[in-house]
């Protein structure tokens, strides 16, 4: 998932007009998300440097590859002897074939709907300027990073039996029962997936489209092609690699969907992710869960390999133009209507659930109140396995703080290694991205198998959650730091060294001031990712140490207005923190430089 060739010069100050987030390559000649920088000579690394660079590699080996090997061993030899009983169960009944088929089918349909709805928005952001564009662009990113439990609570608050939309329709039409029944249906799964991944199409396709020379389409119009034919015969073929890249990534995220299907889909639907969770937690059938996880790993790794090959083959040279030369204000009434209609769709799709969540968290049966928020400080169960909800907030903050510390240290070391040109860094670059393409539930299951016995018996350790969250957050930190480290002029370090500065002082007075803002972006990414992580956490968290997503899941699974209200209140807090983090990332990033 590395970026393609850049459109800007090598120096850090010469950045792209609009770099794209998420570290996604944009197709043929697509605008780069990071800059390569001058690859000047660097001092030969010392043994001290090599030792430091080994730390992130060792971390990845212990907490990523080792758990995956444990899954493979459990699937093929659960008792230490070759016995693929779990794999035999997968093919002895059609239940798991149907599970795989549903996982595949819902991902394909979700991807198709997301791409079809996202392309008009991508065109608007690529070709038009309008007031509030930068803010709206940042807001469209918020759903992508929201925790799945917050999304589930938001859609429940909007279209659930007691949701704002149903209550409004019941009052307007004088109905006794809710007219909209979307919870626990296939439709709500598709809608939630579109809500999540819309911004991928918007950013990837729109970012490439913004740099595509409009004169190509204009030439076709001059030669007699109408607008539709010019788009189908000229623009779409050039856009297709970016469209395919966006579609493939959306498909990967939908294929590994967990929280959306678990909470919104209900017991009738199960993806591979959900079935792994159920076999592990509810039935404790570890061989079968391992077999399902193995299928999941093989399929997702195949998709990632296909994505990489697609990008390599699609990278053909194109004459790209800066965005300022391809964008303009909508001049005609038709253009203004088109822009307004699509912006209204974006706001309705992306913001309505979040607004409903916030509003519902402030509405009780007795009217508007902050009672649900006050209840977060009360422990009504009295059980040793339940704590006041505010303790879940405290736990999440502690885990997030530890995650930020670990992710920044390991991320800086990994980015510094990758920033140095050479075969080793080129080989390790995609390796550090592998956790992004791996299911969090699969990772959590691997931790149960691998970290519950010597030599790494960490099952009861308070550091298990920060380690798991660090693995998920590490690629975000690496890709936030890497473009800036690559853009540092080598002669700055060389000049400091000539003036007598020791390596530590060079790092402190040259590298650190330049990288500080990117470091802040990486810290915010790590913090928000940790706060919202649910897939792996649901499997390895201790009952007496719940995090915010786990507490929300518990509340949503219990009947009663109070439990539902507390779920909404905690979801609103988590959603607002995540949204603030994303807006901070947009604010502190070097322009748009960054691979996420």
N, C-alpha and C positions, 0 to 999 in steps of 0.2 A: 504494500500500500504506500509506497514511496511516491514522491512527486515526479512529474515529468520535467523536461527542460524548461528553463525559466525564460521570461520575456524581458527581464531587467538586467542591468549590468551587475558586475560582481560585487561592488562595494555595498556595504550595509545601507548607506544613505540612498542608493539607487534602487528603490524597491518597486515592485509591481504596482500598477494603478489600483488593482483590487485583487489581492491574494485571496485564495479560498481557504476555508477552514477544514478541519478534520483530517488533514494530511492525505487527501485523495488525489491521485493522478487524474488529470482531466482529459486525457485522450490525445489526439494528434496535435503536437505542438502546443498543448494546452498551457495556460498561464501557470507558472510554478507557484507553489505555496511557500517555497523557501528559496533562498539564494545560495549559490554555491560559494561565493566569496572568492577572494584571491587564494589560490592554493599554493602559496609561496612556501619557501623552505621553512621547516620547523626544526628546532633542536632535536637531536636524537633522544628518544625517551630513555629514561634511566630505569634501573630495576625498581625504584620506588614508584615510578609511573606505572610500570607493568603490573606491580602488585595491586595498586589502586584500581586499575582497569579490570583486574580479575574479579573484583568484588561483585559488580552487577552480573557478570557472566556466571559466577558461582551461585548467585541468588536465583537467576533464571534456571539453572540446572537443578537446584534443590527444590524450588517451589513451583516450577512449571513442568519440566520434563520428568522429574522423579514421580510426581503424582500421576502423570499420564502413563508412565511405565507401570505403575501400580494398578491402574485400571486395566491395562492390557493383560497383566498377570492374573488379575481376578477374573477376567473374562475367559481366559484360555486355560488357566491352571489354578482354580480357587484353593485347592488343598496342596499346592506344590507339585502336583502331578497333572500332566496334560488331561484336561477333562472339560471340553467346551460345552458343558450342559446348558449354560446360559444361551449360547449361540443356537443350540438345538431348539430351545424353547421359542426362539424368535421365529423359526420357520415351521414349527410343529403346529402352530395355530395362526389363524388369520387375524387375531386381535392386534398383534404388533405390526402386521403388514398394513392394517387399516390405520394404525397410529402414524406410521411413516407416511402413508398416503395422505392423511389429513394434514400432517406437517408440511408436506410438499405442496399440496393443493392450496392451503390457506396462504402460504408464502407467495405462490405464483399469482394468485388473485390480488392479494394485498399489494404486490409489486406493480402489477398492471394498473390498478386504480391510482396508486401513488404517482406513477409516472404520468398518466393521463391528466391528473389534476395539477401536477407540478409543472408541466411544460409551459402553460400560459403564464404562470407566475415567474418562471425562469426568463421568459421573453420580456416581461415587463421590467424586471430588475436589470436585464441586460441592455435594453434599448431606451428606457425612459428615465428621466429625472423627475422627481416630484417631492413635495415637502414631507419631511418625516421619514424619508427613505432609509437613512442610516439606522434610526431607532427601530423601524419595522423590521429591517434586516436582522438586527440583533434579537428582537423579540421572537422571530420565527425560529431561532436557534434554541430557544428555551425548551420547547417540548422534547427535542432530541435528547437532552441531558436530564430530563426530569426522571426521578425514580418511578418505576412501574407502579408501585403502590399508590403514589400520588396521582398518577394518571387514572388508575382504577377508581380512586375516590372522587376525582374530578368528574369523570363520566357518570358515576353514580349520582353525584350532586346535580348534574345537569339533566339526565334522562332516566334516572332510576325511578322507582315507584313514588318516592318522596322528593324527586328532583324538581328543580325550578320549572322546567318545561312542562312536566306533567301537572304540577300544581297550578300553573298558569292556565293550561288548557282545561282542566277540571273546573276552575273558577269561571272561565270564559264561556264554556259550553254547558255548564251546570251538570257535570258528570259526577257520578259517585265513585267510579273506579278510574285509575290512570289509563289514558288512551294509548300511551306509547309503551310497548313491551319489548325492549331491546336487550336488557341484561340477560346473560346466559344464552345468548344467541350467536350465531355465526356472524351476523351483520355487525354487531358491536366490536367483534375482534378485528374485522376489516377496517372499521372506522378508526379504532384506536391505533392500528398500525399506520394508517395514513397520517394521523395526528403526529405520530412519532417521527416518521421518516420523510415527511413532505420537504423539510429543509434540505435534505440531501440532494434531491433533484433541483431544488431552487439554487443551491450553492454550486454544485458541480456543473450542471448544464448551463445555468445562468452565468456562472463565472467564465466558462469557455465562450459562450455566445457573446458576451460583452466584448471580447477581444477579436471576434470573427469579423473580417472586413466586410462591411455592408455593400461595398461596390460590386462584389461578386453577384449578389442577388439583383442589384440595380442593372448590371450588364445583361442579365437574363431578361429583365423586364424590357430593356431597350430592344432586345432581339425578338420581342413579341410574346413572351410568356406572361400569363397573368400572375397575380400574386400567389395563388395557390400552387400553380405549376412551378413557379420559381422556388417556392419553399420546398416542395417535394423533390425536385430535381437538382437543386443546388445546395440549399441550406441544410436540409435534413441529412443528406449523405455526409456532409462535413461534421454535423453535430453527432452523428450516430455513435462514434466511439465514446463520447462523453455520456450520451444517453445510456449506452450499454454498461458503462462503468457505474453510473448511478443506480441503474436497475439491479445490477449484480450485488452491489453493497446493500441496497434495500432488501433484496431477497435473502442475503445472509442474515441480516438482523431479524427479519420476519421468521426465517427458518429456525432460529434459536430463541424465539419468543418464549417467555416463561410467565412473568407476572401478569401480563395482559390476559393470557389464556387461563391461567390458574384462577384469577379473581373475577374477571369479567365474563369469561366463557363458561365458568361453572363446571360441575362434574361431568357434563355430557361431552366435553371436548378435552382432548389431551394431545399436546405435541410431544415429541421425544423428550424435550426438557421436562415437561410436567410429569411424564411417565417415569423418568429417572428419579425425580423427586418422590413420587408416590411409592415406587418400589423400594426406595431407600428408607424413607421416614415412616411410611404407614405399614409396609409389609416386611421391611428389612430383608428383602431378597437381593442381596448384594451381587451374586453372580449374574442375575438377569439385568440388574441395573447397570452392571459393568458392560454387559453385552450391548445394551442400548447406548451407553455412553461411547462405546467403541464405534458403533455405527455413526453416531453423531460426529465424532472426531474425524473419521474417514471422510464423511461427506463434506463437512465444513472445510477441512484442509484441501480437499479437491477443488472446492469453489474458490478458495484463496489462491491456489495454484493457477486455476483458470483465469482468475482476475489478473494476476501478475503477467501471464502470457498474453492476455488480451491487450494489456497496456504496452507491452514490449512490441507487439506486432502493429499496434495502432499508431505508434509514434512516428508519423511522417511529417516532414517540414511543411509549415503553412506560414503565410505572411499575416501575422497578427498585428492588431492596431491597439493603441491605448484606449481605455474606456472613454476618456473625455472626448475622443473623436468619433465614437460610435453611439453615444447617448444624446438624447435631446428631450425637450419638454413635449408632451402630447399637444399637438397643434390643432387637430380637428376635433369636432364634437364626437365623431365615432371613436377616435383614439382615446379621448378623455373618458368616454363611457366604458370602453374596454378595460382601461386601467382601473376605473372606479369599481367595476363589477368584480374584477379579480381581487382587488384589495379587500372588498367586502367579504368575498369567499375566504380569503386568508384569515381575516379577523374572526369570522364566524367559526371556522374550523379550528383555529389554533388558540384563540383567546377565550371563546365562550365557555369551554369546560373549566378553565382556570378561574374566570370571573364567578362562575356558578359555585365552585369550591369555596372561594373566599366568602361569598354571600351566604351560602348555607352554613358555614361554620359560625356565623354570627346570628343565625335565626334558630330559636328554640320554639317549643310548643307554646311558650308564654310570650313570645315576641322577640324583638331584637335584643341580644344580650351577649356578653362575653363569658357566659356561664360555662360553655364547653372548654374554654381556655383555662378557666379557674380549676376545672376538674382535672386538668393535667397534673396538678400538684397534690391530688388526693389518691390514696391507696384504699380502695373500698373492698378489695378481696381479702386482705389480711393474710394471704398465702405466702409461704416462703418463696414460692416460685413466681410470684408476681410482685412487682415493685410499683411505686407511684409512676405514672407516665413520664413525669419530668425526669425520672432516673434514666429512662430510655434516651432522652435528649442529652443528658450528661454523658451517658455511655457513648453515644454517637460522636459527641464532640471530642471525647478523649481518644477514641479510635481514630477519628479524622486527624487529630493533631499528631498522633504517632505516625499515621500514614503519610502526612505531609513531610515530616522529618525524614523518614526512610526514603520516600519517593524522590525528594529533592537531592539527597546525598547520592543515591544510586543513579538517579536520572542524570545528574551533572557528570558523574564519572562515565556513564555510558555515552552521553552526548559528546563528551570530550574525546572519547575513543573513536566514535563514528565520524567526528569532524575532521579527523586526520586521513588524508587520501591514502588508499592502499587496498590491497585485496582483502585483508582481514576485515577492515571496516565495511567494505562493500558486501562481504558475506554476512557479517553480523547485523547489518542494517535491517533486513527483513526479519531476522530472528527476533529482534526486540519488539517487533510488531505482532508476533504470533499470539500473544494473549488477547489482542483485540478480536481475533477471529475465532476464539475458543469460548465455548459456552461457560458462563459463570457457574451454572449448576454442575457442569462436568468437572470444573476445577474444584468446587466444594466437595464433590463426591470423591475426587482423587485425594483430597486432603484427609478425608475420613479413612481412606484405605492406607495411605502412605505415612501419615503423621500420627498414627495411633500406636506405634511400636518403635523400638530402637531401630536405627540410630537416631531417628528424629521423632521422639515421643512428645509432641506438642499439643495433644488433644485437649488437655486441661489448662494449657498455658494462656494467660491473658494476651500474649503477643500473636496468637493464631489469627485473630481477626485483622489486626494491622498488617500482618504479613500477606494475607489473602487480598486485602484492599490495595496494598502497595503493588502487588502483581498486576491488578487491574488498572491502576493509575499510572504505572511506570511508563507505558508507551506515550501517554499524553504529556508527561513531563519531558521525556526525551525529545518528542517532536516539537515541543515549545521552545526548548533550548537550542536544538541542533542548528536551525537556520541562522541564529545570531552568532553562535560560536563559529560557524563556517564563514560568516561575514566579517569577522575580526581581521583586520589587516595584520599580517605577520610582522611587518616592520615595527609595529607598536611594541610588541613584546621584545623584539630584537633591540630596539632603542633603549628600553628600560633595562635590559640585561647589560648592554654596553655601558650604561651609566652606573652599573654596580648593584642593581637590585637583585636580590635573591629570588628564586622561583616562587616562593610563597608571597613575597611582596609584589612580584609581577602579577600574580593572580589577583591579589587584593586590590591593586591600584590600576590595573589595566582591564583584566577580564571582568571582574565583579561589577564595576560601574557600568560597563557596556551591557552586561547580561542581566542586570538587576530587574529590569521591567519584564523580561522574558521569564526570569525566575519567579516573579510574582504571578505571572500568568500560569506557570506550571503549578505553583502552590495552590492557586484557586481551583484549577482543574482537579488536583489530587484531593482537595478538601471536599468539593462538591461530589466527586465520584464516590468517595468514601461514605459521605452522608447518605447517599441514596442507594448504595449497593445492597441488593436483596437476594440474588440468585445463590451465590456462594454462602452468604451469611445465614440464610434460612437453614442450611444443612449443618453448619459448624458452630453456630452460636450456642452458648450455654443458656438454659432456660432462665436463670436468675440474672442474666446480663443481656437483656434485649436491647437492640438498637431501634432507632425510630421506624425504619421500614418494617421490622419484625413486630413492633408494637402496633403499628397501623394494621398489619395483617391480622393480628389477634383481635383487635377491636372490630374489624369488618366481619370477622367470622363469628361474632357473638351477637345475639339478638338484643333488642332494646334501644331506645332513643339515645340514652347516655353513651353507650358504647359507640354508636354510629356518630354521635356528635364529637366525641373525643377523637375518633379516626379522622373526621373532617378537620378538626382544629390542628391536630399534629401534622396532617397532610398539608394544610395551608402554611404552617410554619416552615416545613421542609421545602415546599414549593417556592416560597418567597426567598428563602436563603439560596436555593439553587438559581433562581432567576437573577438575584442580585450578583451571584458569582459570575454568571455568563455576561451580564452587562459590564461587570468589572473587567472581565477578560477583553471584551471589545474595546474598553476604554484604555487599558494599559498596554495592549499589544503595540509593537512597533508598526504603526499604520495597520496594515493587514498582514504583516509578516508573521508566519507561524504555520505549522503544518497541521493544526487542529482548528 
